[in-house]
Structure formats: structure tokens, C-alpha cells
Amino acid sequence: MEGRKQPARYMIRTPFSLEKMEYKEKQGVVVYRSKMHATFKRNFQIMPGVEWLKQLIRHIPDKGEHLVRYYGWYSSRARGVRSKHEADDVKEKQSAQEAMTDLEYTNGARSAWARLIQKVYE
């Protein structure tokens, strides 16, 4: 009995649009309409009821399987892009600071050379 409850609980959450699905009882087939499929060149799928159940059960996760998926801002890809940009920003700030330090060092070195040359030619 518990084994039948799990698929029923999952079906209550509707992982697909019920408005797009239609069950033809006389023929025993399920018709699912969607946007135009690139390969099939049609916007519907017709399959026997048993085949439809088989396809649906494939989407039921195993016990303990990770169910949370992140999209948009929280996705792994978006987080990776953000961290890359943050790392680039840090590198830019460090290089700007190093450039300032180098500039100060260069200016100090120039003035030191100027003093030494002045001493030599006095």
C-alpha cells in the first residue's frame, strides 16, 4: 500500500501542466501537448497509458536523492560567474594598489638618481 502512495503523492505536485495533458479513455492513450519539438516537428505526444506511467515514474527520485535544484541567481553557474567577477575585482584593486606603490617607488628612485647625478656634477 505504501508503495502506491509514493507515486500518488508525487503526482499531486504535478511536475507538468495538467492543462496540456488529456486522457482518451476509449483508446487508452494519453495526449500531451507542448511547444513545437525541434526533432519530432510536432507539438504533441501520444502514448499508451502504461507507457505514460512508465515515463512519469522515471522522474520520481530515489530515496534520499537531492531534490533541491537552484536556478537563476542561486545556480552554480551564476555563483561561479559572480565569484569570478569578484576575484577579478580583487585582482584589479590589488594591481591598482601595486601600481600606486610602483609609482611611489619610481618617483622615489627618480629623485634619488637626480640627487646622485647632482652630487657627481657639482
Secondary structure by P-SEA (a helix, b strand, c coil): caaaaaaaaaaaacccccccccccccccbbbbbcccccccccccccccaaaaaaaaaaaccccccccccccccccaaaaaaaaaaaaaaaaaaaaaaaaaaaaaaaaaaaaaaaaaaaaaac
